[in-house]
Amino acid sequence: MVNENKSPTLELTVLETLERWPKTRAVLVARGLDLCCGGVHPVGMAARAHGVDPEALLTELRAAAQGGPG
Protein backbone atom coordinates (compact mmCIF):
# COMPACT_ATOMS: atom_id res chain seq x y z
CA MET A 1 0.00 0.00 0.00
CA VAL A 2 1.89 3.02 -1.25
CA ASN A 3 0.57 6.34 -0.07
CA GLU A 4 3.70 8.50 -0.40
CA ASN A 5 2.21 10.31 2.62
CA LYS A 6 0.08 12.61 0.49
CA SER A 7 -2.65 12.11 3.05
CA PRO A 8 -2.77 10.84 6.62
CA THR A 9 -2.43 7.13 7.29
CA LEU A 10 -2.99 4.95 10.32
CA GLU A 11 0.70 4.02 10.28
CA LEU A 12 2.06 7.55 10.70
CA THR A 13 2.57 8.69 14.26
CA VAL A 14 0.32 11.27 15.84
CA LEU A 15 3.23 13.73 15.83
CA GLU A 16 4.04 13.12 12.14
CA THR A 17 0.38 13.63 11.27
CA LEU A 18 0.21 16.92 13.15
CA GLU A 19 3.48 18.17 11.69
CA ARG A 20 2.47 17.39 8.10
CA TRP A 21 -1.19 18.41 8.36
CA PRO A 22 -1.71 20.97 11.14
CA LYS A 23 -5.44 21.15 10.29
CA THR A 24 -5.83 17.64 11.72
CA ARG A 25 -5.25 18.91 15.27
CA ALA A 26 -8.93 19.67 15.90
CA VAL A 27 -9.96 16.17 14.81
CA LEU A 28 -7.35 14.48 16.99
CA VAL A 29 -8.11 16.61 20.04
CA ALA A 30 -11.86 16.07 19.65
CA ARG A 31 -11.24 12.31 19.79
CA GLY A 32 -8.95 12.53 22.82
CA LEU A 33 -5.71 11.98 20.91
CA ASP A 34 -2.90 14.39 21.56
CA LEU A 35 0.85 14.48 21.98
CA CYS A 36 0.88 12.49 25.20
CA CYS A 37 3.86 10.16 25.13
CA GLY A 38 5.39 12.57 22.63
CA GLY A 39 2.96 11.59 19.89
CA VAL A 40 5.19 8.62 19.02
CA HIS A 41 2.40 6.08 18.60
CA PRO A 42 0.87 5.36 15.21
CA VAL A 43 -2.52 6.99 14.70
CA GLY A 44 -4.26 3.62 14.36
CA MET A 45 -2.79 2.33 17.61
CA ALA A 46 -3.61 5.55 19.46
CA ALA A 47 -7.17 5.46 18.13
CA ARG A 48 -7.76 1.91 19.35
CA ALA A 49 -6.24 2.76 22.74
CA HIS A 50 -8.77 5.61 23.08
CA GLY A 51 -11.74 3.57 21.89
CA VAL A 52 -11.95 5.39 18.56
CA ASP A 53 -12.71 3.58 15.30
CA PRO A 54 -9.45 3.93 13.33
CA GLU A 55 -11.09 3.91 9.89
CA ALA A 56 -13.64 6.58 10.85
CA LEU A 57 -10.84 8.67 12.33
CA LEU A 58 -8.77 8.27 9.17
CA THR A 59 -11.66 9.53 7.07
CA GLU A 60 -11.95 12.63 9.27
CA LEU A 61 -8.20 13.22 9.27
CA ARG A 62 -8.02 13.05 5.49
CA ALA A 63 -10.90 15.49 5.13
CA ALA A 64 -9.26 17.91 7.57
CA ALA A 65 -5.88 17.59 5.85
CA GLN A 66 -7.50 18.58 2.57
CA GLY A 67 -9.12 21.57 4.22
CA GLY A 68 -12.59 20.04 4.16
CA PRO A 69 -15.05 19.54 6.98
CA GLY A 70 -14.04 17.49 9.94
N, CA, C, O and CB atoms as a CASP TS submission, in Angstrom:
PFRMAT TS
TARGET T0000
AUTHOR 0000-0000-0000
METHOD Language model
MODEL 1
PARENT N/A
ATOM      1  N   MET     1       0.845  -1.193   0.000  1.00  0.00           N
ATOM      2  CA  MET     1       0.000   0.000   0.000  1.00  0.00           C
ATOM      3  C   MET     1       0.880   1.242   0.000  1.00  0.00           C
ATOM      4  O   MET     1       1.397   1.641   1.044  1.00  0.00           O
ATOM      5  CB  MET     1      -0.956   0.006   1.223  1.00  0.00           C
ATOM      6  N   VAL     2       1.045   1.835  -1.132  1.00  0.00           N
ATOM      7  CA  VAL     2       1.895   3.016  -1.251  1.00  0.00           C
ATOM      8  C   VAL     2       1.025   4.256  -1.186  1.00  0.00           C
ATOM      9  O   VAL     2       0.087   4.415  -1.967  1.00  0.00           O
ATOM     10  CB  VAL     2       2.717   2.988  -2.565  1.00  0.00           C
ATOM     11  N   ASN     3       1.344   5.123  -0.256  1.00  0.00           N
ATOM     12  CA  ASN     3       0.575   6.342  -0.068  1.00  0.00           C
ATOM     13  C   ASN     3       1.442   7.550  -0.376  1.00  0.00           C
ATOM     14  O   ASN     3       0.935   8.609  -0.745  1.00  0.00           O
ATOM     15  CB  ASN     3       0.019   6.424   1.362  1.00  0.00           C
ATOM     16  N   GLU     4       2.766   7.389  -0.220  1.00  0.00           N
ATOM     17  CA  GLU     4       3.697   8.502  -0.405  1.00  0.00           C
ATOM     18  C   GLU     4       3.391   9.635   0.573  1.00  0.00           C
ATOM     19  O   GLU     4       3.891  10.749   0.418  1.00  0.00           O
ATOM     20  CB  GLU     4       3.635   9.019  -1.852  1.00  0.00           C
ATOM     21  N   ASN     5       2.565   9.343   1.585  1.00  0.00           N
ATOM     22  CA  ASN     5       2.214  10.313   2.615  1.00  0.00           C
ATOM     23  C   ASN     5       1.619  11.601   2.068  1.00  0.00           C
ATOM     24  O   ASN     5       1.886  12.692   2.572  1.00  0.00           O
ATOM     25  CB  ASN     5       3.419  10.637   3.425  1.00  0.00           C
ATOM     26  N   LYS     6       0.803  11.453   1.022  1.00  0.00           N
ATOM     27  CA  LYS     6       0.083  12.610   0.486  1.00  0.00           C
ATOM     28  C   LYS     6      -1.163  12.893   1.310  1.00  0.00           C
ATOM     29  O   LYS     6      -1.768  13.960   1.202  1.00  0.00           O
ATOM     30  CB  LYS     6      -0.296  12.378  -0.985  1.00  0.00           C
ATOM     31  N   SER     7      -1.532  11.931   2.128  1.00  0.00           N
ATOM     32  CA  SER     7      -2.651  12.113   3.052  1.00  0.00           C
ATOM     33  C   SER     7      -2.364  11.275   4.285  1.00  0.00           C
ATOM     34  O   SER     7      -1.554  10.350   4.232  1.00  0.00           O
ATOM     35  CB  SER     7      -4.024  11.711   2.393  1.00  0.00           C
ATOM     36  N   PRO     8      -3.018  11.589   5.392  1.00  0.00           N
ATOM     37  CA  PRO     8      -2.769  10.842   6.623  1.00  0.00           C
ATOM     38  C   PRO     8      -3.006   9.338   6.462  1.00  0.00           C
ATOM     39  O   PRO     8      -3.837   8.901   5.666  1.00  0.00           O
ATOM     40  CB  PRO     8      -3.648  11.376   7.731  1.00  0.00           C
ATOM     41  N   THR     9      -2.257   8.573   7.235  1.00  0.00           N
ATOM     42  CA  THR     9      -2.429   7.129   7.285  1.00  0.00           C
ATOM     43  C   THR     9      -2.487   6.696   8.737  1.00  0.00           C
ATOM     44  O   THR     9      -2.128   7.457   9.635  1.00  0.00           O
ATOM     45  CB  THR     9      -1.287   6.400   6.534  1.00  0.00           C
ATOM     46  N   LEU    10      -2.934   5.485   8.961  1.00  0.00           N
ATOM     47  CA  LEU    10      -2.986   4.948  10.322  1.00  0.00           C
ATOM     48  C   LEU    10      -1.599   4.558  10.823  1.00  0.00           C
ATOM     49  O   LEU    10      -1.401   4.377  12.024  1.00  0.00           O
ATOM     50  CB  LEU    10      -3.917   3.739  10.378  1.00  0.00           C
ATOM     51  N   GLU    11      -0.641   4.430   9.910  1.00  0.00           N
ATOM     52  CA  GLU    11       0.701   4.018  10.281  1.00  0.00           C
ATOM     53  C   GLU    11       1.589   5.177  10.728  1.00  0.00           C
ATOM     54  O   GLU    11       2.538   4.974  11.486  1.00  0.00           O
ATOM     55  CB  GLU    11       1.342   3.315   9.131  1.00  0.00           C
ATOM     56  N   LEU    12       1.291   6.379  10.268  1.00  0.00           N
ATOM     57  CA  LEU    12       2.065   7.546  10.700  1.00  0.00           C
ATOM     58  C   LEU    12       1.795   7.810  12.172  1.00  0.00           C
ATOM     59  O   LEU    12       0.710   7.520  12.676  1.00  0.00           O
ATOM     60  CB  LEU    12       1.716   8.797   9.847  1.00  0.00           C
ATOM     61  N   THR    13       2.786   8.362  12.854  1.00  0.00           N
ATOM     62  CA  THR    13       2.571   8.692  14.259  1.00  0.00           C
ATOM     63  C   THR    13       1.662   9.914  14.384  1.00  0.00           C
ATOM     64  O   THR    13       1.444  10.655  13.426  1.00  0.00           O
ATOM     65  CB  THR    13       3.916   8.948  14.969  1.00  0.00           C
ATOM     66  N   VAL    14       1.148  10.093  15.577  1.00  0.00           N
ATOM     67  CA  VAL    14       0.316  11.270  15.841  1.00  0.00           C
ATOM     68  C   VAL    14       1.137  12.534  15.573  1.00  0.00           C
ATOM     69  O   VAL    14       0.639  13.477  14.958  1.00  0.00           O
ATOM     70  CB  VAL    14      -0.223  11.258  17.311  1.00  0.00           C
ATOM     71  N   LEU    15       2.377  12.557  16.029  1.00  0.00           N
ATOM     72  CA  LEU    15       3.233  13.730  15.830  1.00  0.00           C
ATOM     73  C   LEU    15       3.490  13.990  14.348  1.00  0.00           C
ATOM     74  O   LEU    15       3.396  15.133  13.900  1.00  0.00           O
ATOM     75  CB  LEU    15       4.564  13.545  16.563  1.00  0.00           C
ATOM     76  N   GLU    16       3.812  12.943  13.576  1.00  0.00           N
ATOM     77  CA  GLU    16       4.037  13.122  12.140  1.00  0.00           C
ATOM     78  C   GLU    16       2.794  13.678  11.457  1.00  0.00           C
ATOM     79  O   GLU    16       2.884  14.550  10.593  1.00  0.00           O
ATOM     80  CB  GLU    16       4.443  11.793  11.491  1.00  0.00           C
ATOM     81  N   THR    17       1.640  13.167  11.854  1.00  0.00           N
ATOM     82  CA  THR    17       0.385  13.628  11.265  1.00  0.00           C
ATOM     83  C   THR    17       0.179  15.105  11.549  1.00  0.00           C
ATOM     84  O   THR    17      -0.164  15.869  10.647  1.00  0.00           O
ATOM     85  CB  THR    17      -0.800  12.813  11.803  1.00  0.00           C
ATOM     86  N   LEU    18       0.385  15.513  12.791  1.00  0.00           N
ATOM     87  CA  LEU    18       0.205  16.924  13.154  1.00  0.00           C
ATOM     88  C   LEU    18       1.218  17.829  12.468  1.00  0.00           C
ATOM     89  O   LEU    18       0.884  18.943  12.066  1.00  0.00           O
ATOM     90  CB  LEU    18       0.311  17.095  14.658  1.00  0.00           C
ATOM     91  N   GLU    19       2.450  17.359  12.333  1.00  0.00           N
ATOM     92  CA  GLU    19       3.478  18.174  11.687  1.00  0.00           C
ATOM     93  C   GLU    19       3.186  18.366  10.201  1.00  0.00           C
ATOM     94  O   GLU    19       3.388  19.453   9.659  1.00  0.00           O
ATOM     95  CB  GLU    19       4.853  17.533  11.869  1.00  0.00           C
ATOM     96  N   ARG    20       2.715  17.321   9.554  1.00  0.00           N
ATOM     97  CA  ARG    20       2.470  17.394   8.105  1.00  0.00           C
ATOM     98  C   ARG    20       1.149  18.060   7.757  1.00  0.00           C
ATOM     99  O   ARG    20       1.038  18.739   6.737  1.00  0.00           O
ATOM    100  CB  ARG    20       2.499  16.009   7.508  1.00  0.00           C
ATOM    101  N   TRP    21       0.147  17.864   8.608  1.00  0.00           N
ATOM    102  CA  TRP    21      -1.191  18.406   8.357  1.00  0.00           C
ATOM    103  C   TRP    21      -1.722  19.063   9.628  1.00  0.00           C
ATOM    104  O   TRP    21      -2.518  18.459  10.347  1.00  0.00           O
ATOM    105  CB  TRP    21      -2.162  17.289   7.871  1.00  0.00           C
ATOM    106  N   PRO    22      -1.296  20.284   9.914  1.00  0.00           N
ATOM    107  CA  PRO    22      -1.713  20.970  11.143  1.00  0.00           C
ATOM    108  C   PRO    22      -3.238  21.058  11.313  1.00  0.00           C
ATOM    109  O   PRO    22      -3.733  21.123  12.438  1.00  0.00           O
ATOM    110  CB  PRO    22      -1.129  22.362  11.162  1.00  0.00           C
ATOM    111  N   LYS    23      -3.974  21.060  10.203  1.00  0.00           N
ATOM    112  CA  LYS    23      -5.436  21.152  10.291  1.00  0.00           C
ATOM    113  C   LYS    23      -6.059  19.919  10.939  1.00  0.00           C
ATOM    114  O   LYS    23      -7.240  19.938  11.287  1.00  0.00           O
ATOM    115  CB  LYS    23      -6.027  21.351   8.906  1.00  0.00           C
ATOM    116  N   THR    24      -5.286  18.848  11.106  1.00  0.00           N
ATOM    117  CA  THR    24      -5.827  17.643  11.722  1.00  0.00           C
ATOM    118  C   THR    24      -5.904  17.746  13.246  1.00  0.00           C
ATOM    119  O   THR    24      -6.519  16.901  13.898  1.00  0.00           O
ATOM    120  CB  THR    24      -4.985  16.451  11.335  1.00  0.00           C
ATOM    121  N   ARG    25      -5.288  18.768  13.803  1.00  0.00           N
ATOM    122  CA  ARG    25      -5.245  18.907  15.270  1.00  0.00           C
ATOM    123  C   ARG    25      -6.642  18.878  15.891  1.00  0.00           C
ATOM    124  O   ARG    25      -6.858  18.183  16.884  1.00  0.00           O
ATOM    125  CB  ARG    25      -4.541  20.213  15.656  1.00  0.00           C
ATOM    126  N   ALA    26      -7.577  19.611  15.329  1.00  0.00           N
ATOM    127  CA  ALA    26      -8.926  19.674  15.901  1.00  0.00           C
ATOM    128  C   ALA    26      -9.585  18.295  15.925  1.00  0.00           C
ATOM    129  O   ALA    26     -10.269  17.950  16.888  1.00  0.00           O
ATOM    130  CB  ALA    26      -9.796  20.657  15.105  1.00  0.00           C
ATOM    131  N   VAL    27      -9.382  17.513  14.876  1.00  0.00           N
ATOM    132  CA  VAL    27      -9.961  16.170  14.811  1.00  0.00           C
ATOM    133  C   VAL    27      -9.348  15.292  15.896  1.00  0.00           C
ATOM    134  O   VAL    27     -10.064  14.602  16.622  1.00  0.00           O
ATOM    135  CB  VAL    27      -9.738  15.538  13.410  1.00  0.00           C
ATOM    136  N   LEU    28      -8.025  15.320  16.005  1.00  0.00           N
ATOM    137  CA  LEU    28      -7.350  14.484  16.993  1.00  0.00           C
ATOM    138  C   LEU    28      -7.745  14.866  18.415  1.00  0.00           C
ATOM    139  O   LEU    28      -8.033  13.996  19.237  1.00  0.00           O
ATOM    140  CB  LEU    28      -5.840  14.591  16.827  1.00  0.00           C
ATOM    141  N   VAL    29      -7.760  16.149  18.701  1.00  0.00           N
ATOM    142  CA  VAL    29      -8.109  16.611  20.039  1.00  0.00           C
ATOM    143  C   VAL    29      -9.556  16.252  20.382  1.00  0.00           C
ATOM    144  O   VAL    29      -9.847  15.851  21.509  1.00  0.00           O
ATOM    145  CB  VAL    29      -7.897  18.126  20.151  1.00  0.00           C
ATOM    146  N   ALA    30     -10.453  16.395  19.420  1.00  0.00           N
ATOM    147  CA  ALA    30     -11.862  16.074  19.654  1.00  0.00           C
ATOM    148  C   ALA    30     -12.051  14.596  19.994  1.00  0.00           C
ATOM    149  O   ALA    30     -13.015  14.235  20.669  1.00  0.00           O
ATOM    150  CB  ALA    30     -12.699  16.435  18.424  1.00  0.00           C
ATOM    151  N   ARG    31     -11.142  13.747  19.534  1.00  0.00           N
ATOM    152  CA  ARG    31     -11.235  12.307  19.789  1.00  0.00           C
ATOM    153  C   ARG    31     -10.370  11.870  20.964  1.00  0.00           C
ATOM    154  O   ARG    31     -10.261  10.678  21.250  1.00  0.00           O
ATOM    155  CB  ARG    31     -10.835  11.532  18.549  1.00  0.00           C
ATOM    156  N   GLY    32      -9.753  12.836  21.646  1.00  0.00           N
ATOM    157  CA  GLY    32      -8.949  12.530  22.817  1.00  0.00           C
ATOM    158  C   GLY    32      -7.523  12.115  22.510  1.00  0.00           C
ATOM    159  O   GLY    32      -6.822  11.617  23.392  1.00  0.00           O
ATOM    160  N   LEU    33      -7.083  12.310  21.282  1.00  0.00           N
ATOM    161  CA  LEU    33      -5.709  11.981  20.910  1.00  0.00           C
ATOM    162  C   LEU    33      -4.896  13.266  20.890  1.00  0.00           C
ATOM    163  O   LEU    33      -5.311  14.276  20.321  1.00  0.00           O
ATOM    164  CB  LEU    33      -5.650  11.259  19.524  1.00  0.00           C
ATOM    165  N   ASP    34      -3.746  13.208  21.513  1.00  0.00           N
ATOM    166  CA  ASP    34      -2.902  14.395  21.555  1.00  0.00           C
ATOM    167  C   ASP    34      -1.447  13.964  21.531  1.00  0.00           C
ATOM    168  O   ASP    34      -1.131  12.868  21.069  1.00  0.00           O
ATOM    169  CB  ASP    34      -3.204  15.254  22.810  1.00  0.00           C
ATOM    170  N   LEU    35      -0.571  14.802  22.015  1.00  0.00           N
ATOM    171  CA  LEU    35       0.848  14.484  21.983  1.00  0.00           C
ATOM    172  C   LEU    35       1.342  13.849  23.276  1.00  0.00           C
ATOM    173  O   LEU    35       2.528  13.925  23.596  1.00  0.00           O
ATOM    174  CB  LEU    35       1.638  15.725  21.699  1.00  0.00           C
ATOM    175  N   CYS    36       0.426  13.219  24.022  1.00  0.00           N
ATOM    176  CA  CYS    36       0.877  12.494  25.197  1.00  0.00           C
ATOM    177  C   CYS    36       1.865  11.435  24.723  1.00  0.00           C
ATOM    178  O   CYS    36       1.736  10.923  23.611  1.00  0.00           O
ATOM    179  CB  CYS    36      -0.326  11.854  25.982  1.00  0.00           C
ATOM    180  N   CYS    37       2.805  11.117  25.516  1.00  0.00           N
ATOM    181  CA  CYS    37       3.857  10.161  25.128  1.00  0.00           C
ATOM    182  C   CYS    37       4.660  10.681  23.944  1.00  0.00           C
ATOM    183  O   CYS    37       5.312   9.902  23.249  1.00  0.00           O
ATOM    184  CB  CYS    37       3.244   8.793  24.783  1.00  0.00           C
ATOM    185  N   GLY    38       4.620  11.981  23.708  1.00  0.00           N
ATOM    186  CA  GLY    38       5.394  12.569  22.632  1.00  0.00           C
ATOM    187  C   GLY    38       4.802  12.377  21.252  1.00  0.00           C
ATOM    188  O   GLY    38       5.421  12.741  20.252  1.00  0.00           O
ATOM    189  N   GLY    39       3.601  11.804  21.187  1.00  0.00           N
ATOM    190  CA  GLY    39       2.960  11.585  19.892  1.00  0.00           C
ATOM    191  C   GLY    39       3.656  10.521  19.065  1.00  0.00           C
ATOM    192  O   GLY    39       3.546  10.519  17.839  1.00  0.00           O
ATOM    193  N   VAL    40       4.381   9.603  19.730  1.00  0.00           N
ATOM    194  CA  VAL    40       5.193   8.619  19.016  1.00  0.00           C
ATOM    195  C   VAL    40       4.416   7.394  18.554  1.00  0.00           C
ATOM    196  O   VAL    40       4.949   6.577  17.803  1.00  0.00           O
ATOM    197  CB  VAL    40       6.319   8.182  19.883  1.00  0.00           C
ATOM    198  N   HIS    41       3.178   7.252  18.986  1.00  0.00           N
ATOM    199  CA  HIS    41       2.403   6.077  18.603  1.00  0.00           C
ATOM    200  C   HIS    41       1.710   6.298  17.263  1.00  0.00           C
ATOM    201  O   HIS    41       1.276   7.410  16.961  1.00  0.00           O
ATOM    202  CB  HIS    41       1.371   5.742  19.685  1.00  0.00           C
ATOM    203  N   PRO    42       1.606   5.239  16.462  1.00  0.00           N
ATOM    204  CA  PRO    42       0.866   5.361  15.210  1.00  0.00           C
ATOM    205  C   PRO    42      -0.585   5.770  15.468  1.00  0.00           C
ATOM    206  O   PRO    42      -1.168   5.414  16.493  1.00  0.00           O
ATOM    207  CB  PRO    42       0.913   4.038  14.433  1.00  0.00           C
ATOM    208  N   VAL    43      -1.148   6.507  14.545  1.00  0.00           N
ATOM    209  CA  VAL    43      -2.522   6.994  14.700  1.00  0.00           C
ATOM    210  C   VAL    43      -3.492   5.839  14.939  1.00  0.00           C
ATOM    211  O   VAL    43      -4.361   5.935  15.805  1.00  0.00           O
ATOM    212  CB  VAL    43      -2.951   7.792  13.458  1.00  0.00           C
ATOM    213  N   GLY    44      -3.356   4.760  14.191  1.00  0.00           N
ATOM    214  CA  GLY    44      -4.259   3.615  14.359  1.00  0.00           C
ATOM    215  C   GLY    44      -4.190   3.033  15.754  1.00  0.00           C
ATOM    216  O   GLY    44      -5.217   2.728  16.360  1.00  0.00           O
ATOM    217  N   MET    45      -2.978   2.878  16.264  1.00  0.00           N
ATOM    218  CA  MET    45      -2.788   2.330  17.609  1.00  0.00           C
ATOM    219  C   MET    45      -3.367   3.278  18.663  1.00  0.00           C
ATOM    220  O   MET    45      -4.048   2.838  19.590  1.00  0.00           O
ATOM    221  CB  MET    45      -1.287   2.078  17.884  1.00  0.00           C
ATOM    222  N   ALA    46      -3.098   4.564  18.520  1.00  0.00           N
ATOM    223  CA  ALA    46      -3.609   5.553  19.465  1.00  0.00           C
ATOM    224  C   ALA    46      -5.138   5.583  19.437  1.00  0.00           C
ATOM    225  O   ALA    46      -5.779   5.712  20.480  1.00  0.00           O
ATOM    226  CB  ALA    46      -3.040   6.948  19.145  1.00  0.00           C
ATOM    227  N   ALA    47      -5.713   5.465  18.253  1.00  0.00           N
ATOM    228  CA  ALA    47      -7.175   5.464  18.134  1.00  0.00           C
ATOM    229  C   ALA    47      -7.765   4.287  18.897  1.00  0.00           C
ATOM    230  O   ALA    47      -8.687   4.460  19.695  1.00  0.00           O
ATOM    231  CB  ALA    47      -7.604   5.409  16.651  1.00  0.00           C
ATOM    232  N   ARG    48      -7.240   3.101  18.658  1.00  0.00           N
ATOM    233  CA  ARG    48      -7.759   1.914  19.350  1.00  0.00           C
ATOM    234  C   ARG    48      -7.602   2.040  20.857  1.00  0.00           C
ATOM    235  O   ARG    48      -8.494   1.639  21.604  1.00  0.00           O
ATOM    236  CB  ARG    48      -7.045   0.652  18.859  1.00  0.00           C
ATOM    237  N   ALA    49      -6.485   2.591  21.315  1.00  0.00           N
ATOM    238  CA  ALA    49      -6.238   2.757  22.744  1.00  0.00           C
ATOM    239  C   ALA    49      -7.239   3.718  23.385  1.00  0.00           C
ATOM    240  O   ALA    49      -7.505   3.634  24.584  1.00  0.00           O
ATOM    241  CB  ALA    49      -4.819   3.256  22.975  1.00  0.00           C
ATOM    242  N   HIS    50      -7.795   4.633  22.581  1.00  0.00           N
ATOM    243  CA  HIS    50      -8.765   5.610  23.083  1.00  0.00           C
ATOM    244  C   HIS    50     -10.199   5.231  22.723  1.00  0.00           C
ATOM    245  O   HIS    50     -11.116   6.031  22.912  1.00  0.00           O
ATOM    246  CB  HIS    50      -8.446   6.993  22.532  1.00  0.00           C
ATOM    247  N   GLY    51     -10.398   4.025  22.209  1.00  0.00           N
ATOM    248  CA  GLY    51     -11.744   3.567  21.888  1.00  0.00           C
ATOM    249  C   GLY    51     -12.352   4.240  20.676  1.00  0.00           C
ATOM    250  O   GLY    51     -13.573   4.349  20.563  1.00  0.00           O
ATOM    251  N   VAL    52     -11.501   4.692  19.769  1.00  0.00           N
ATOM    252  CA  VAL    52     -11.950   5.387  18.556  1.00  0.00           C
ATOM    253  C   VAL    52     -11.793   4.438  17.370  1.00  0.00           C
ATOM    254  O   VAL    52     -10.778   3.752  17.254  1.00  0.00           O
ATOM    255  CB  VAL    52     -11.139   6.715  18.323  1.00  0.00           C
ATOM    256  N   ASP    53     -12.788   4.396  16.496  1.00  0.00           N
ATOM    257  CA  ASP    53     -12.712   3.578  15.296  1.00  0.00           C
ATOM    258  C   ASP    53     -11.632   4.150  14.379  1.00  0.00           C
ATOM    259  O   ASP    53     -11.775   5.269  13.887  1.00  0.00           O
ATOM    260  CB  ASP    53     -14.091   3.519  14.571  1.00  0.00           C
ATOM    261  N   PRO    54     -10.555   3.400  14.141  1.00  0.00           N
ATOM    262  CA  PRO    54      -9.454   3.932  13.329  1.00  0.00           C
ATOM    263  C   PRO    54      -9.856   4.350  11.916  1.00  0.00           C
ATOM    264  O   PRO    54      -9.393   5.380  11.427  1.00  0.00           O
ATOM    265  CB  PRO    54      -8.370   2.913  13.240  1.00  0.00           C
ATOM    266  N   GLU    55     -10.697   3.577  11.262  1.00  0.00           N
ATOM    267  CA  GLU    55     -11.087   3.909   9.889  1.00  0.00           C
ATOM    268  C   GLU    55     -11.927   5.184   9.833  1.00  0.00           C
ATOM    269  O   GLU    55     -11.757   6.002   8.929  1.00  0.00           O
ATOM    270  CB  GLU    55     -11.863   2.748   9.266  1.00  0.00           C
ATOM    271  N   ALA    56     -12.829   5.353  10.794  1.00  0.00           N
ATOM    272  CA  ALA    56     -13.637   6.577  10.852  1.00  0.00           C
ATOM    273  C   ALA    56     -12.735   7.783  11.126  1.00  0.00           C
ATOM    274  O   ALA    56     -12.909   8.849  10.535  1.00  0.00           O
ATOM    275  CB  ALA    56     -14.737   6.461  11.947  1.00  0.00           C
ATOM    276  N   LEU    57     -11.776   7.599  12.026  1.00  0.00           N
ATOM    277  CA  LEU    57     -10.837   8.673  12.326  1.00  0.00           C
ATOM    278  C   LEU    57     -10.020   9.032  11.090  1.00  0.00           C
ATOM    279  O   LEU    57      -9.815  10.210  10.797  1.00  0.00           O
ATOM    280  CB  LEU    57      -9.908   8.271  13.480  1.00  0.00           C
ATOM    281  N   LEU    58      -9.562   8.029  10.376  1.00  0.00           N
ATOM    282  CA  LEU    58      -8.769   8.268   9.174  1.00  0.00           C
ATOM    283  C   LEU    58      -9.552   9.084   8.149  1.00  0.00           C
ATOM    284  O   LEU    58      -8.999   9.984   7.516  1.00  0.00           O
ATOM    285  CB  LEU    58      -8.324   6.941   8.559  1.00  0.00           C
ATOM    286  N   THR    59     -10.815   8.777   7.987  1.00  0.00           N
ATOM    287  CA  THR    59     -11.665   9.530   7.068  1.00  0.00           C
ATOM    288  C   THR    59     -11.722  10.999   7.480  1.00  0.00           C
ATOM    289  O   THR    59     -11.617  11.889   6.636  1.00  0.00           O
ATOM    290  CB  THR    59     -13.084   8.929   7.025  1.00  0.00           C
ATOM    291  N   GLU    60     -11.889  11.250   8.773  1.00  0.00           N
ATOM    292  CA  GLU    60     -11.949  12.631   9.274  1.00  0.00           C
ATOM    293  C   GLU    60     -10.606  13.335   9.111  1.00  0.00           C
ATOM    294  O   GLU    60     -10.551  14.507   8.739  1.00  0.00           O
ATOM    295  CB  GLU    60     -12.372  12.648  10.751  1.00  0.00           C
ATOM    296  N   LEU    61      -9.527  12.614   9.392  1.00  0.00           N
ATOM    297  CA  LEU    61      -8.199  13.224   9.268  1.00  0.00           C
ATOM    298  C   LEU    61      -7.906  13.618   7.821  1.00  0.00           C
ATOM    299  O   LEU    61      -7.364  14.690   7.554  1.00  0.00           O
ATOM    300  CB  LEU    61      -7.118  12.258   9.780  1.00  0.00           C
ATOM    301  N   ARG    62      -8.267  12.748   6.910  1.00  0.00           N
ATOM    302  CA  ARG    62      -8.021  13.053   5.488  1.00  0.00           C
ATOM    303  C   ARG    62      -8.836  14.247   5.023  1.00  0.00           C
ATOM    304  O   ARG    62      -8.350  15.072   4.250  1.00  0.00           O
ATOM    305  CB  ARG    62      -8.348  11.838   4.617  1.00  0.00           C
ATOM    306  N   ALA    63     -10.073  14.343   5.490  1.00  0.00           N
ATOM    307  CA  ALA    63     -10.901  15.492   5.133  1.00  0.00           C
ATOM    308  C   ALA    63     -10.302  16.771   5.700  1.00  0.00           C
ATOM    309  O   ALA    63     -10.245  17.790   5.012  1.00  0.00           O
ATOM    310  CB  ALA    63     -12.341  15.304   5.641  1.00  0.00           C
ATOM    311  N   ALA    64      -9.856  16.725   6.948  1.00  0.00           N
ATOM    312  CA  ALA    64      -9.256  17.910   7.574  1.00  0.00           C
ATOM    313  C   ALA    64      -7.963  18.298   6.873  1.00  0.00           C
ATOM    314  O   ALA    64      -7.703  19.481   6.654  1.00  0.00           O
ATOM    315  CB  ALA    64      -8.990  17.656   9.066  1.00  0.00           C
ATOM    316  N   ALA    65      -7.157  17.311   6.524  1.00  0.00           N
ATOM    317  CA  ALA    65      -5.881  17.586   5.854  1.00  0.00           C
ATOM    318  C   ALA    65      -6.084  18.268   4.519  1.00  0.00           C
ATOM    319  O   ALA    65      -5.245  19.059   4.086  1.00  0.00           O
ATOM    320  CB  ALA    65      -5.099  16.301   5.656  1.00  0.00           C
ATOM    321  N   GLN    66      -7.189  17.968   3.866  1.00  0.00           N
ATOM    322  CA  GLN    66      -7.497  18.585   2.567  1.00  0.00           C
ATOM    323  C   GLN    66      -8.235  19.898   2.739  1.00  0.00           C
ATOM    324  O   GLN    66      -8.596  20.540   1.753  1.00  0.00           O
ATOM    325  CB  GLN    66      -8.330  17.635   1.705  1.00  0.00           C
ATOM    326  N   GLY    67      -8.463  20.302   3.970  1.00  0.00           N
ATOM    327  CA  GLY    67      -9.124  21.566   4.224  1.00  0.00           C
ATOM    328  C   GLY    67     -10.635  21.466   4.213  1.00  0.00           C
ATOM    329  O   GLY    67     -11.329  22.482   4.243  1.00  0.00           O
ATOM    330  N   GLY    68     -11.149  20.245   4.171  1.00  0.00           N
ATOM    331  CA  GLY    68     -12.587  20.037   4.163  1.00  0.00           C
ATOM    332  C   GLY    68     -13.157  19.983   5.555  1.00  0.00           C
ATOM    333  O   GLY    68     -12.451  20.260   6.524  1.00  0.00           O
ATOM    334  N   PRO    69     -14.417  19.633   5.676  1.00  0.00           N
ATOM    335  CA  PRO    69     -15.050  19.541   6.985  1.00  0.00           C
ATOM    336  C   PRO    69     -14.429  18.425   7.796  1.00  0.00           C
ATOM    337  O   PRO    69     -13.844  17.488   7.253  1.00  0.00           O
ATOM    338  CB  PRO    69     -16.553  19.321   6.844  1.00  0.00           C
ATOM    339  N   GLY    70     -14.565  18.542   9.100  1.00  0.00           N
ATOM    340  CA  GLY    70     -14.037  17.486   9.938  1.00  0.00           C
ATOM    341  C   GLY    70     -13.088  18.039  10.895  1.00  0.00           C
ATOM    342  O   GLY    70     -12.524  17.300  11.702  1.00  0.00           O
TER
END
